[in-house]
Amino acid sequence: MLRKPAAALSPIVLCLILLAAAACSPSASSEGYDVELRWTSYGVPHVKADDWGSLGYGFAYAMAEDAVCVLAKDIVMVNGRMAEFFGAEEGRLESDVFHRSVLTPEKLSSYSAAQSERSNEFSAGYVDGYNRFLADRAEELPASCAGEAWVAPITLDDVSRLAIGVGIRYGLGRFQREIAGASPEEEELKVAQTQWDLPEGIGSNAVAVGRGLSASGRGILLGNPHYPWHGSSRFHLVHTTIPGEVDVMGTSLLSTNRVSIGFNKDIAWTHTVSTALRSTLYRLDLDPENPYNYLYDGESKPLDARTVTVQSLGEDGTAVPVERTVYFSHFGPVIENEALPWTAEHAYSLRDAVLDNYYSADTYDALNKATSTAEIEAAISQQGVFWVNTVAADREGNAFYADISGTPNVDAELLERCRVEVPGVPGRIFVLQGGTSDCEWRQDERSRVAGALPPQEMPRVTRDDYVTNSNDSYWLSNPSAPLEGYSPIIGAERTARSLRTRAGLVFMQELIDRGDKVTPDDVQEMLFSHRNYGAELLLDDVLKLCGPANLAAVCDALASWDRTMTNESRGGHFWREFWGRARGIDDLWTVPFDAEKPVETPRGLAVGNAAVAEQLRGALLEAEKVLTEAGLALDAPLGDVQYAERNGERIPIPGGEGWAGMFSMIVTQLDPEKGYTPIVHGNSYIQVVSWDEEGNLDPRAILTYSQSPEPESSHYSDQTKIYSEGGWITLPFTDEEIEADPNLRRLRLESPRS
């Protein structure tokens, strides 16, 4: 990869890098690292080694080549040093306090002790490979981090911090400010409003087609995660091989070190973010004699006070120490916000189902080597999948869905008996009584993780027609056989599905109803047609409102819209603005949700209701005003107003929001000066993996935002342009395919083990 020269690392930092490689990683054996890196078109690395240490060495080197600055900043974050380098603003100080108090030396030691020899060998190689990259590229780091003190060698503890940090991202990690600021002595709350919902930027579609529907009689998988286009949650394409042991291709997150979504010659899998909760709150009854003690089974227990010191960048550019104390019950950290104040009577503590789960590496190693959906099920039953559903297909034609993820072992009976209603806390957040052991999460000997639901109690299904998920619960993975009877902590049953979920189910039913067998091209077209199912369902009702002169322009734009969000489509951005305002109107539907017809309902806009009609017309006029003030024509081609800007070039981006009715998901915000840019999240790594009648692998994919986030990289926008034009790439998987690539580049890395 070509990069412009950048400031060199100082001799001291170079020395630290070499010392880190020699001192910070335990030796797996006396033999050296030996790994071959081959890059094919679009900067896709193929990492091949004979042992796990060398594989980790090459994996880290390849990741750093594309994203060293992003990874370095994540390492700063999990070490609790963001405020030291970037200032305390925007939650960085609270992030530091959180990470320092949670990722303690004891926690890191427990994590390391639980890892397999293979995993520890890989991690040691990863550390040395990353540090080798810093030494090799000291004078040519990307401009975004060249010469920065926060780019530094790493240790094995840093790998552990990253792994734990990713795991708790959607449990404890959602409440960093609330944890860092909790105190009985502060009169002024640190956090007034909590963001209870999952953070923006996550979601996914997945469809697995089985032999009963596929033209080849084998499996077809569509993987379509909707992840951020910026930051460490970007995906990175990689292929890892140890001959005779593992040969898997797909993507990892920039901050993780296994293929997390991908395929091998026998199976393909993807993930979608699950509705299952990762944590519950406990209401502590405080000891009247001491606000730092709480009552549990009639005894007074002291809170664990963890005082941490972090450095924070001052106005004069120097870092000053800041001391904070974070409090923990035996459940977990105390949190405080407007709805959950720390009073003389009560405080609230959060228990996370993933914090003590150390099985991710072994789970994904087994998943990467699986040869069937049955082996996928066995792999994820090791419980190292933390917060996602798994959807998979195999060469034999099985289609598989499961939500086997890190979830508290809490059933309906325990909730009925122990749940506490707290004003201001959404109903989907469970608060339990913390004063009695009778309300602890249930223990089950079938679970490897204390207090977590055992895999046997979580939903899964294998079928020969199809399964799907678009971030609603497990209930309608296939509408012909709803999954029911599971703990409400996993998700809701017999409730309305999102427009995006319904779109995917409708599109699949259309393929079935036409009578022809399903091909990979059909599955690709489900996504790349960019149909707006919301408009297909509802626009005709909206057009019934037309007539008044002040609606002429908006009605003309909507009437001529083809109800897609392709780059050439005109009017889809207006629908986005309208429906974003209209979808919350009371009494909106003529046919309400019917659990017996969950794909078809709710439907029909109640335009005959005068109050509803007036509000719908108001939403149309408000949308018109917003676009007019932004200087955007109501019927502008989508690609003219929605784009990714790369090095001064505007790349049109198709797609739209799921809440607006899109299966093809792209989320952005209107900048009145520029249009709909930048892209925030949505379609990211898209794969359609299948097998022909003879069982030969056919892996097609596109990484929508390209391999590297660095503007000077030659792989900053190449795949983005292909995605913009509706194209795909075929991923070279076999040695013959790799060697035949016209842009093949090689690098052999050899080094003594530290």
DASUL-V316793 format. One record per residue. N is the residue number from 1. RES is the residue in one letter. PSI is psi in degrees with one decimal (NA if undefined). Layout:
n=N res=RES psi=PSI
n=N res=RES psi=PSI
This chain:
n=1 res=M psi=136.7
n=2 res=L psi=131.7
n=3 res=R psi=146.7
n=4 res=K psi=150.5
n=5 res=P psi=144.1
n=6 res=A psi=173.8
n=7 res=A psi=139.4
n=8 res=A psi=150.3
n=9 res=L psi=149.3
n=10 res=S psi=157.2
n=11 res=P psi=-34.4
n=12 res=I psi=-44.9
n=13 res=V psi=-40.6
n=14 res=L psi=-40.7
n=15 res=C psi=-42.8
n=16 res=L psi=-38.0
n=17 res=I psi=-46.9
n=18 res=L psi=-38.8
n=19 res=L psi=-39.4
n=20 res=A psi=-42.8
n=21 res=A psi=-28.7
n=22 res=A psi=-25.7
n=23 res=A psi=-17.9
n=24 res=C psi=-5.2
n=25 res=S psi=126.8
n=26 res=P psi=148.8
n=27 res=S psi=129.1
n=28 res=A psi=-28.5
n=29 res=S psi=176.7
n=30 res=S psi=-8.4
n=31 res=E psi=160.2
n=32 res=G psi=169.9
n=33 res=Y psi=143.0
n=34 res=D psi=110.0
n=35 res=V psi=142.6
n=36 res=E psi=126.7
n=37 res=L psi=128.7
n=38 res=R psi=124.6
n=39 res=W psi=128.3
n=40 res=T psi=-175.7
n=41 res=S psi=146.1
n=42 res=Y psi=16.0
n=43 res=G psi=28.6
n=44 res=V psi=118.9
n=45 res=P psi=139.1
n=46 res=H psi=113.9
n=47 res=V psi=118.2
n=48 res=K psi=127.3
n=49 res=A psi=171.4
n=50 res=D psi=-3.4
n=51 res=D psi=163.6
n=52 res=W psi=-35.2
n=53 res=G psi=-45.6
n=54 res=S psi=-34.9
n=55 res=L psi=-44.7
n=56 res=G psi=-37.7
n=57 res=Y psi=-48.6
n=58 res=G psi=-36.1
n=59 res=F psi=-49.3
n=60 res=A psi=-39.9
n=61 res=Y psi=-43.1
n=62 res=A psi=-40.7
n=63 res=M psi=-45.0
n=64 res=A psi=-32.8
n=65 res=E psi=-35.1
n=66 res=D psi=-27.5
n=67 res=A psi=35.4
n=68 res=V psi=-36.9
n=69 res=C psi=-41.8
n=70 res=V psi=-44.9
n=71 res=L psi=-41.5
n=72 res=A psi=-39.0
n=73 res=K psi=-36.4
n=74 res=D psi=-36.6
n=75 res=I psi=-39.6
n=76 res=V psi=-43.3
n=77 res=M psi=-51.4
n=78 res=V psi=-15.0
n=79 res=N psi=-2.1
n=80 res=G psi=45.6
n=81 res=R psi=20.1
n=82 res=M psi=-46.1
n=83 res=A psi=-30.8
n=84 res=E psi=-38.6
n=85 res=F psi=-28.6
n=86 res=F psi=0.0
n=87 res=G psi=161.4
n=88 res=A psi=-13.2
n=89 res=E psi=166.8
n=90 res=E psi=34.1
n=91 res=G psi=6.8
n=92 res=R psi=-38.9
n=93 res=L psi=-44.9
n=94 res=E psi=-37.9
n=95 res=S psi=-42.2
n=96 res=D psi=-45.3
n=97 res=V psi=-43.9
n=98 res=F psi=-53.3
n=99 res=H psi=-37.2
n=100 res=R psi=-35.6
n=101 res=S psi=-27.0
n=102 res=V psi=-44.1
n=103 res=L psi=68.0
n=104 res=T psi=163.4
n=105 res=P psi=-36.4
n=106 res=E psi=-39.8
n=107 res=K psi=-44.1
n=108 res=L psi=-39.0
n=109 res=S psi=-42.2
n=110 res=S psi=-42.3
n=111 res=Y psi=-49.1
n=112 res=S psi=-41.1
n=113 res=A psi=-25.9
n=114 res=A psi=-9.1
n=115 res=Q psi=150.2
n=116 res=S psi=162.7
n=117 res=E psi=-39.4
n=118 res=R psi=-43.9
n=119 res=S psi=-42.5
n=120 res=N psi=-36.2
n=121 res=E psi=-44.0
n=122 res=F psi=-45.5
n=123 res=S psi=-40.0
n=124 res=A psi=-41.4
n=125 res=G psi=-37.6
n=126 res=Y psi=-45.4
n=127 res=V psi=-49.1
n=128 res=D psi=-34.3
n=129 res=G psi=-40.7
n=130 res=Y psi=-46.3
n=131 res=N psi=-33.0
n=132 res=R psi=-41.4
n=133 res=F psi=-45.6
n=134 res=L psi=-39.6
n=135 res=A psi=-41.4
n=136 res=D psi=-35.2
n=137 res=R psi=25.4
n=138 res=A psi=-33.7
n=139 res=E psi=6.4
n=140 res=E psi=37.6
n=141 res=L psi=154.7
n=142 res=P psi=155.3
n=143 res=A psi=-27.6
n=144 res=S psi=-14.8
n=145 res=C psi=7.7
n=146 res=A psi=130.1
n=147 res=G psi=6.0
n=148 res=E psi=139.0
n=149 res=A psi=-20.7
n=150 res=W psi=-3.0
n=151 res=V psi=108.4
n=152 res=A psi=162.0
n=153 res=P psi=155.0
n=154 res=I psi=169.8
n=155 res=T psi=174.1
n=156 res=L psi=-35.5
n=157 res=D psi=-33.3
n=158 res=D psi=-38.5
n=159 res=V psi=-40.5
n=160 res=S psi=-43.1
n=161 res=R psi=-44.4
n=162 res=L psi=-45.4
n=163 res=A psi=-46.5
n=164 res=I psi=-40.6
n=165 res=G psi=-41.1
n=166 res=V psi=-40.1
n=167 res=G psi=-38.1
n=168 res=I psi=10.2
n=169 res=R psi=-37.1
n=170 res=Y psi=16.8
n=171 res=G psi=-104.7
n=172 res=L psi=-38.6
n=173 res=G psi=-18.4
n=174 res=R psi=-12.0
n=175 res=F psi=37.7
n=176 res=Q psi=-45.6
n=177 res=R psi=-40.0
n=178 res=E psi=-31.4
n=179 res=I psi=-45.0
n=180 res=A psi=-26.9
n=181 res=G psi=-0.1
n=182 res=A psi=127.1
n=183 res=S psi=139.8
n=184 res=P psi=-8.7
n=185 res=E psi=-13.2
n=186 res=E psi=119.6
n=187 res=E psi=-32.1
n=188 res=E psi=123.4
n=189 res=L psi=138.5
n=190 res=K psi=-31.6
n=191 res=V psi=119.0
n=192 res=A psi=-50.8
n=193 res=Q psi=122.9
n=194 res=T psi=140.8
n=195 res=Q psi=92.2
n=196 res=W psi=-33.8
n=197 res=D psi=159.3
n=198 res=L psi=147.9
n=199 res=P psi=152.8
n=200 res=E psi=143.7
n=201 res=G psi=5.4
n=202 res=I psi=149.3
n=203 res=G psi=177.3
n=204 res=S psi=158.9
n=205 res=N psi=150.5
n=206 res=A psi=139.5
n=207 res=V psi=129.5
n=208 res=A psi=126.5
n=209 res=V psi=133.7
n=210 res=G psi=179.9
n=211 res=R psi=-22.8
n=212 res=G psi=-19.8
n=213 res=L psi=-25.2
n=214 res=S psi=145.3
n=215 res=A psi=-31.3
n=216 res=S psi=-12.0
n=217 res=G psi=9.4
n=218 res=R psi=-180.0
n=219 res=G psi=155.3
n=220 res=I psi=133.5
n=221 res=L psi=129.7
n=222 res=L psi=118.4
n=223 res=G psi=124.4
n=224 res=N psi=66.0
n=225 res=P psi=144.3
n=226 res=H psi=93.6
n=227 res=Y psi=166.0
n=228 res=P psi=145.3
n=229 res=W psi=-2.8
n=230 res=H psi=150.0
n=231 res=G psi=-172.4
n=232 res=S psi=-6.5
n=233 res=S psi=9.8
n=234 res=R psi=152.0
n=235 res=F psi=157.4
n=236 res=H psi=123.1
n=237 res=L psi=138.0
n=238 res=V psi=151.2
n=239 res=H psi=123.4
n=240 res=T psi=136.9
n=241 res=T psi=128.6
n=242 res=I psi=108.9
n=243 res=P psi=130.8
n=244 res=G psi=-5.5
n=245 res=E psi=-50.0
n=246 res=V psi=139.7
n=247 res=D psi=94.9
n=248 res=V psi=145.4
n=249 res=M psi=148.1
n=250 res=G psi=-137.2
n=251 res=T psi=151.6
n=252 res=S psi=164.6
n=253 res=L psi=158.0
n=254 res=L psi=-25.7
n=255 res=S psi=8.8
n=256 res=T psi=168.7
n=257 res=N psi=30.6
n=258 res=R psi=157.0
n=259 res=V psi=116.9
n=260 res=S psi=-24.5
n=261 res=I psi=125.5
n=262 res=G psi=-145.5
n=263 res=F psi=159.6
n=264 res=N psi=-165.7
n=265 res=K psi=-16.2
n=266 res=D psi=-25.8
n=267 res=I psi=160.8
n=268 res=A psi=141.3
n=269 res=W psi=160.5
n=270 res=T psi=173.4
n=271 res=H psi=152.1
n=272 res=T psi=143.7
n=273 res=V psi=130.4
n=274 res=S psi=156.4
n=275 res=T psi=-11.3
n=276 res=A psi=143.7
n=277 res=L psi=148.1
n=278 res=R psi=-9.9
n=279 res=S psi=164.7
n=280 res=T psi=157.7
n=281 res=L psi=150.0
n=282 res=Y psi=131.5
n=283 res=R psi=117.7
n=284 res=L psi=134.5
n=285 res=D psi=112.3
n=286 res=L psi=149.4
n=287 res=D psi=122.6
n=288 res=P psi=-22.1
n=289 res=E psi=-14.3
n=290 res=N psi=111.8
n=291 res=P psi=-5.5
n=292 res=Y psi=9.4
n=293 res=N psi=152.4
n=294 res=Y psi=154.6
n=295 res=L psi=131.1
n=296 res=Y psi=118.8
n=297 res=D psi=41.2
n=298 res=G psi=-2.1
n=299 res=E psi=154.5
n=300 res=S psi=120.7
n=301 res=K psi=134.6
n=302 res=P psi=142.6
n=303 res=L psi=146.1
n=304 res=D psi=111.8
n=305 res=A psi=115.3
n=306 res=R psi=109.5
n=307 res=T psi=124.6
n=308 res=V psi=150.0
n=309 res=T psi=123.6
n=310 res=V psi=158.3
n=311 res=Q psi=138.9
n=312 res=S psi=132.5
n=313 res=L psi=123.0
n=314 res=G psi=175.8
n=315 res=E psi=-27.1
n=316 res=D psi=4.9
n=317 res=G psi=2.9
n=318 res=T psi=150.6
n=319 res=A psi=136.9
n=320 res=V psi=147.4
n=321 res=P psi=141.1
n=322 res=V psi=126.5
n=323 res=E psi=132.2
n=324 res=R psi=150.8
n=325 res=T psi=130.7
n=326 res=V psi=138.6
n=327 res=Y psi=140.5
n=328 res=F psi=134.6
n=329 res=S psi=-176.7
n=330 res=H psi=-15.5
n=331 res=F psi=-38.6
n=332 res=G psi=-163.6
n=333 res=P psi=148.2
n=334 res=V psi=137.5
n=335 res=I psi=155.9
n=336 res=E psi=133.8
n=337 res=N psi=-170.8
n=338 res=E psi=-38.2
n=339 res=A psi=-23.0
n=340 res=L psi=65.9
n=341 res=P psi=153.1
n=342 res=W psi=103.1
n=343 res=T psi=-175.2
n=344 res=A psi=-21.6
n=345 res=E psi=-37.4
n=346 res=H psi=151.3
n=347 res=A psi=169.2
n=348 res=Y psi=133.8
n=349 res=S psi=146.2
n=350 res=L psi=127.8
n=351 res=R psi=131.4
n=352 res=D psi=131.6
n=353 res=A psi=-10.2
n=354 res=V psi=-18.6
n=355 res=L psi=-36.9
n=356 res=D psi=21.7
n=357 res=N psi=115.6
n=358 res=Y psi=26.5
n=359 res=Y psi=12.2
n=360 res=S psi=-47.5
n=361 res=A psi=-47.4
n=362 res=D psi=-35.8
n=363 res=T psi=-47.3
n=364 res=Y psi=-28.8
n=365 res=D psi=-41.4
n=366 res=A psi=-39.4
n=367 res=L psi=-42.7
n=368 res=N psi=-27.4
n=369 res=K psi=0.8
n=370 res=A psi=149.6
n=371 res=T psi=-0.4
n=372 res=S psi=166.0
n=373 res=T psi=-27.7
n=374 res=A psi=-38.8
n=375 res=E psi=-28.5
n=376 res=I psi=-44.9
n=377 res=E psi=-43.0
n=378 res=A psi=-38.5
n=379 res=A psi=-50.3
n=380 res=I psi=-16.3
n=381 res=S psi=-7.0
n=382 res=Q psi=-7.8
n=383 res=Q psi=20.6
n=384 res=G psi=9.6
n=385 res=V psi=120.3
n=386 res=F psi=-46.6
n=387 res=W psi=31.0
n=388 res=V psi=155.5
n=389 res=N psi=161.4
n=390 res=T psi=129.5
n=391 res=V psi=133.4
n=392 res=A psi=159.5
n=393 res=A psi=156.6
n=394 res=D psi=173.8
n=395 res=R psi=-24.3
n=396 res=E psi=-4.1
n=397 res=G psi=19.9
n=398 res=N psi=143.0
n=399 res=A psi=130.3
n=400 res=F psi=137.7
n=401 res=Y psi=142.6
n=402 res=A psi=144.8
n=403 res=D psi=83.9
n=404 res=I psi=91.6
n=405 res=S psi=168.6
n=406 res=G psi=104.9
n=407 res=T psi=136.5
n=408 res=P psi=143.2
n=409 res=N psi=78.5
n=410 res=V psi=122.5
n=411 res=D psi=179.5
n=412 res=A psi=-36.8
n=413 res=E psi=-43.6
n=414 res=L psi=-39.9
n=415 res=L psi=-43.2
n=416 res=E psi=-37.7
n=417 res=R psi=-32.3
n=418 res=C psi=-9.6
n=419 res=R psi=140.7
n=420 res=V psi=128.2
n=421 res=E psi=123.7
n=422 res=V psi=117.9
n=423 res=P psi=137.3
n=424 res=G psi=-10.7
n=425 res=V psi=123.4
n=426 res=P psi=151.2
n=427 res=G psi=-23.7
n=428 res=R psi=-5.7
n=429 res=I psi=122.6
n=430 res=F psi=123.7
n=431 res=V psi=125.2
n=432 res=L psi=158.6
n=433 res=Q psi=130.5
n=434 res=G psi=7.1
n=435 res=G psi=0.5
n=436 res=T psi=141.8
n=437 res=S psi=-15.6
n=438 res=D psi=-14.2
n=439 res=C psi=11.7
n=440 res=E psi=153.4
n=441 res=W psi=144.0
n=442 res=R psi=144.0
n=443 res=Q psi=136.5
n=444 res=D psi=124.5
n=445 res=E psi=-14.9
n=446 res=R psi=-12.1
n=447 res=S psi=132.1
n=448 res=R psi=-16.7
n=449 res=V psi=122.3
n=450 res=A psi=127.4
n=451 res=G psi=0.2
n=452 res=A psi=149.8
n=453 res=L psi=132.4
n=454 res=P psi=151.3
n=455 res=P psi=-33.2
n=456 res=Q psi=-19.5
n=457 res=E psi=11.7
n=458 res=M psi=151.3
n=459 res=P psi=142.6
n=460 res=R psi=157.1
n=461 res=V psi=142.9
n=462 res=T psi=129.5
n=463 res=R psi=167.0
n=464 res=D psi=1.9
n=465 res=D psi=-78.4
n=466 res=Y psi=160.0
n=467 res=V psi=157.6
n=468 res=T psi=161.0
n=469 res=N psi=138.2
n=470 res=S psi=43.5
n=471 res=N psi=-3.8
n=472 res=D psi=176.1
n=473 res=S psi=177.2
n=474 res=Y psi=-17.2
n=475 res=W psi=-47.8
n=476 res=L psi=46.0
n=477 res=S psi=-28.2
n=478 res=N psi=117.4
n=479 res=P psi=-21.7
n=480 res=S psi=-12.6
n=481 res=A psi=72.9
n=482 res=P psi=143.2
n=483 res=L psi=123.7
n=484 res=E psi=159.9
n=485 res=G psi=17.1
n=486 res=Y psi=166.6
n=487 res=S psi=138.1
n=488 res=P psi=-14.0
n=489 res=I psi=-17.1
n=490 res=I psi=-35.4
n=491 res=G psi=174.0
n=492 res=A psi=145.3
n=493 res=E psi=149.9
n=494 res=R psi=41.5
n=495 res=T psi=163.3
n=496 res=A psi=142.0
n=497 res=R psi=159.3
n=498 res=S psi=160.7
n=499 res=L psi=-35.1
n=500 res=R psi=-43.7
n=501 res=T psi=-47.0
n=502 res=R psi=-37.2
n=503 res=A psi=-48.9
n=504 res=G psi=-40.4
n=505 res=L psi=-39.5
n=506 res=V psi=-44.3
n=507 res=F psi=-39.2
n=508 res=M psi=-41.0
n=509 res=Q psi=-35.3
n=510 res=E psi=-40.4
n=511 res=L psi=-38.9
n=512 res=I psi=-44.2
n=513 res=D psi=-25.4
n=514 res=R psi=-19.5
n=515 res=G psi=-17.3
n=516 res=D psi=153.2
n=517 res=K psi=154.0
n=518 res=V psi=135.7
n=519 res=T psi=165.1
n=520 res=P psi=-35.7
n=521 res=D psi=-38.4
n=522 res=D psi=-42.2
n=523 res=V psi=-39.3
n=524 res=Q psi=-42.1
n=525 res=E psi=-28.2
n=526 res=M psi=-39.8
n=527 res=L psi=-47.9
n=528 res=F psi=-1.6
n=529 res=S psi=-22.5
n=530 res=H psi=38.4
n=531 res=R psi=141.6
n=532 res=N psi=98.0
n=533 res=Y psi=-33.0
n=534 res=G psi=-42.6
n=535 res=A psi=-39.2
n=536 res=E psi=-34.9
n=537 res=L psi=-33.1
n=538 res=L psi=-18.4
n=539 res=L psi=-36.2
n=540 res=D psi=-36.1
n=541 res=D psi=-40.1
n=542 res=V psi=-40.6
n=543 res=L psi=-17.2
n=544 res=K psi=-15.5
n=545 res=L psi=-11.3
n=546 res=C psi=154.8
n=547 res=G psi=-56.4
n=548 res=P psi=142.9
n=549 res=A psi=-32.5
n=550 res=N psi=-6.4
n=551 res=L psi=4.6
n=552 res=A psi=-46.9
n=553 res=A psi=-44.7
n=554 res=V psi=-37.0
n=555 res=C psi=-36.4
n=556 res=D psi=-42.9
n=557 res=A psi=-43.9
n=558 res=L psi=-37.1
n=559 res=A psi=-32.5
n=560 res=S psi=-4.3
n=561 res=W psi=138.1
n=562 res=D psi=4.4
n=563 res=R psi=33.2
n=564 res=T psi=171.3
n=565 res=M psi=49.6
n=566 res=T psi=168.8
n=567 res=N psi=-30.1
n=568 res=E psi=-15.1
n=569 res=S psi=139.7
n=570 res=R psi=118.8
n=571 res=G psi=-14.2
n=572 res=G psi=-34.3
n=573 res=H psi=-29.5
n=574 res=F psi=-41.6
n=575 res=W psi=-41.3
n=576 res=R psi=-48.7
n=577 res=E psi=-39.4
n=578 res=F psi=-53.9
n=579 res=W psi=-29.7
n=580 res=G psi=-28.3
n=581 res=R psi=-27.8
n=582 res=A psi=-25.7
n=583 res=R psi=-16.4
n=584 res=G psi=7.2
n=585 res=I psi=135.7
n=586 res=D psi=147.8
n=587 res=D psi=37.5
n=588 res=L psi=-32.8
n=589 res=W psi=144.5
n=590 res=T psi=-32.9
n=591 res=V psi=109.3
n=592 res=P psi=173.7
n=593 res=F psi=136.7
n=594 res=D psi=116.0
n=595 res=A psi=-19.6
n=596 res=E psi=-13.4
n=597 res=K psi=62.9
n=598 res=P psi=-22.7
n=599 res=V psi=-32.7
n=600 res=E psi=-16.2
n=601 res=T psi=155.2
n=602 res=P psi=161.4
n=603 res=R psi=164.5
n=604 res=G psi=121.0
n=605 res=L psi=136.3
n=606 res=A psi=62.3
n=607 res=V psi=-15.1
n=608 res=G psi=-12.7
n=609 res=N psi=116.7
n=610 res=A psi=-40.3
n=611 res=A psi=-42.0
n=612 res=V psi=-44.6
n=613 res=A psi=-40.7
n=614 res=E psi=-41.7
n=615 res=Q psi=-36.1
n=616 res=L psi=-43.0
n=617 res=R psi=-38.4
n=618 res=G psi=-39.5
n=619 res=A psi=-37.8
n=620 res=L psi=-43.6
n=621 res=L psi=-36.0
n=622 res=E psi=-41.9
n=623 res=A psi=-41.5
n=624 res=E psi=-43.5
n=625 res=K psi=-44.7
n=626 res=V psi=-46.2
n=627 res=L psi=-38.9
n=628 res=T psi=-43.3
n=629 res=E psi=-27.4
n=630 res=A psi=-1.9
n=631 res=G psi=23.8
n=632 res=L psi=126.6
n=633 res=A psi=142.6
n=634 res=L psi=-27.4
n=635 res=D psi=27.2
n=636 res=A psi=144.4
n=637 res=P psi=136.6
n=638 res=L psi=-42.5
n=639 res=G psi=-19.1
n=640 res=D psi=-23.8
n=641 res=V psi=-12.9
n=642 res=Q psi=116.8
n=643 res=Y psi=161.6
n=644 res=A psi=132.9
n=645 res=E psi=121.4
n=646 res=R psi=113.5
n=647 res=N psi=44.3
n=648 res=G psi=-5.4
n=649 res=E psi=132.8
n=650 res=R psi=120.4
n=651 res=I psi=112.0
n=652 res=P psi=139.3
n=653 res=I psi=118.4
n=654 res=P psi=164.3
n=655 res=G psi=172.9
n=656 res=G psi=-176.1
n=657 res=E psi=143.9
n=658 res=G psi=-37.5
n=659 res=W psi=-21.2
n=660 res=A psi=-2.9
n=661 res=G psi=8.9
n=662 res=M psi=137.3
n=663 res=F psi=-38.7
n=664 res=S psi=105.3
n=665 res=M psi=122.2
n=666 res=I psi=127.5
n=667 res=V psi=130.0
n=668 res=T psi=176.5
n=669 res=Q psi=147.3
n=670 res=L psi=118.6
n=671 res=D psi=112.9
n=672 res=P psi=-20.4
n=673 res=E psi=-21.9
n=674 res=K psi=-26.1
n=675 res=G psi=-153.4
n=676 res=Y psi=84.7
n=677 res=T psi=149.1
n=678 res=P psi=168.6
n=679 res=I psi=127.7
n=680 res=V psi=-53.8
n=681 res=H psi=177.6
n=682 res=G psi=-148.6
n=683 res=N psi=124.3
n=684 res=S psi=-90.8
n=685 res=Y psi=112.7
n=686 res=I psi=126.9
n=687 res=Q psi=138.4
n=688 res=V psi=109.8
n=689 res=V psi=132.9
n=690 res=S psi=179.8
n=691 res=W psi=144.8
n=692 res=D psi=-177.1
n=693 res=E psi=-29.9
n=694 res=E psi=-4.8
n=695 res=G psi=12.5
n=696 res=N psi=137.1
n=697 res=L psi=139.2
n=698 res=D psi=89.2
n=699 res=P psi=114.9
n=700 res=R psi=143.8
n=701 res=A psi=169.2
n=702 res=I psi=135.2
n=703 res=L psi=102.8
n=704 res=T psi=-35.0
n=705 res=Y psi=4.5
n=706 res=S psi=171.9
n=707 res=Q psi=-37.3
n=708 res=S psi=139.8
n=709 res=P psi=1.8
n=710 res=E psi=125.7
n=711 res=P psi=-27.8
n=712 res=E psi=-5.3
n=713 res=S psi=143.9
n=714 res=S psi=-6.9
n=715 res=H psi=38.7
n=716 res=Y psi=-27.6
n=717 res=S psi=3.6
n=718 res=D psi=-46.7
n=719 res=Q psi=-27.8
n=720 res=T psi=-39.2
n=721 res=K psi=-37.7
n=722 res=I psi=-44.0
n=723 res=Y psi=-42.8
n=724 res=S psi=-36.2
n=725 res=E psi=5.4
n=726 res=G psi=21.1
n=727 res=G psi=168.1
n=728 res=W psi=164.0
n=729 res=I psi=148.5
n=730 res=T psi=124.4
n=731 res=L psi=123.3
n=732 res=P psi=121.6
n=733 res=F psi=-43.7
n=734 res=T psi=161.1
n=735 res=D psi=-39.2
n=736 res=E psi=-42.0
n=737 res=E psi=-40.0
n=738 res=I psi=-47.3
n=739 res=E psi=-25.3
n=740 res=A psi=-5.0
n=741 res=D psi=131.0
n=742 res=P psi=-16.5
n=743 res=N psi=24.4
n=744 res=L psi=133.9
n=745 res=R psi=141.5
n=746 res=R psi=152.3
n=747 res=L psi=124.8
n=748 res=R psi=123.9
n=749 res=L psi=123.7
n=750 res=E psi=141.7
n=751 res=S psi=146.9
n=752 res=P psi=147.5
n=753 res=R psi=144.2
n=754 res=S psi=NA
